[in-house]
Amino acid sequence: MSEPVPEPALGFRAWAAPGPSLSLTPFSVAFRDWTPGPNRAVCHARPGQPPAHDAPASGCGCGLYAFHDPSGLTRAARACAGVVAAWGAVEVHATGFRAEWAQVLALASDLPEGPARSRVEATALRYGVPVVAFTHLEAYGREFARTLTDADGRPDGTPPALRPDALRCHDRLARRHPIASDRLYLPRSHTWVRIEGDLATVGIAAPLALALGFNPSIQVWPVGEVSEGAPLATITGRDGGVVALPAPVSGELLAVNRATNEIAPHAVLSQPYTRGWLARVRLSSPPSSLVAAGAYRDQLDRWLASPTPFRAAFGAVARPPRPTTPDLLPAFRRPRPPDPLPRAFASPDDLVREIGARLRSLLPRAAPALAQVGAVVELRHSAPDASLLVALGVSGRVAVLPGPAPADATISMSGDTADLLWRGELDVARALTDREIVVDGAKGYLALSLLPRAFA
Ligand SMILES: [Zn+2]
């Protein structure tokens, strides 16, 4: 009988060196390719038949397998190895386990620079995980999961609470979300405030990203006056999850961040302390409930240690009170404040000229590495809408193409994201996870792993 484990289990395993499809393919043909994000095991002991039982099961080879420790990886397995977190039902063996659920956390490879190594790095991008040194695999994995063979890894009497979701993994991720030390916080609403004289800038703290998931849409209620505890903004996240933020301060609403609200709402989650600010307020009275970063972190840790961590930490803002009509009326009578954050590019021509010039200066230098992509890749931009084509190794050419042409893959992003990307200031793996960059086609991931590196 497989037993659910109380915490995500740490495991190490290898896959075949990725081919052009950039997939993590198990060595055994009985197992399917891993997908980005959580994978659920299915028993295929009888090919072509419906699964005989839930995987894993004793006496059957099914389940997502991994070793307890990285020494289980042979030299031959080091072309594409990784660390995984596993949860749900787990069959534990002396050297490893077979699990119901697992997710890859990071990859490592001892391949030398070249096309095969590039494919491992592009695969890591596609799966939204970093490539780390072999010696760092274990330390990286321990941020999310725990070795089953740890003496303290399975405390007696711990209830099996994991199945089937990865909530506990999320708790650990919450602890890793940065809490900027140079501002004040209202813990129950996960909002931050930076006060300069009688002006307060307000935003959401990074841990709230967990309650929202990816791709938020934001509605700030610009009611002229805000009062502490009254609705300030509503943010809708993944799966329609909604967070209603009460204002952490009272005063006159001077500006809302239109760049965030209308153009790049993901900045609220990806750059919550900089570009993702929400509103500026002229304080009418000193805020009464704000605490320092350390106190917020302590409070968050206490909430996340509770039996229902999500409800404890985020429950206070999870149900939105809709603003009433009287709240909203002043918004219609009041001119919108000017956009405080200019976009990186004012027009499509602007973007094509600037990004095109940066690419043209780069391509000749990096041609040998880029030629291995063997595809025409369209760089598709929004805000402003503009498109660039790069031929990478097609007919021996590495070039920015002048006009429209059929592309083998697309990489889509906003003009602002492109600006950061080609300045070398973007965490590409994070941007993919947040869908700030969307890639269509395996060649797109390969291009994305090679192009920014050529700028460095
Ligand atoms: Zn089976």
Boltz pocket constraint, residues with backbone or C-beta under 6 A from the ligand:
constraints:
  - pocket:
      binder: B
      contacts: [[A, 43], [A, 44], [A, 45], [A, 53], [A, 54], [A, 55], [A, 56], [A, 57], [A, 60], [A, 61], [A, 62]]
      max_distance: 6.0
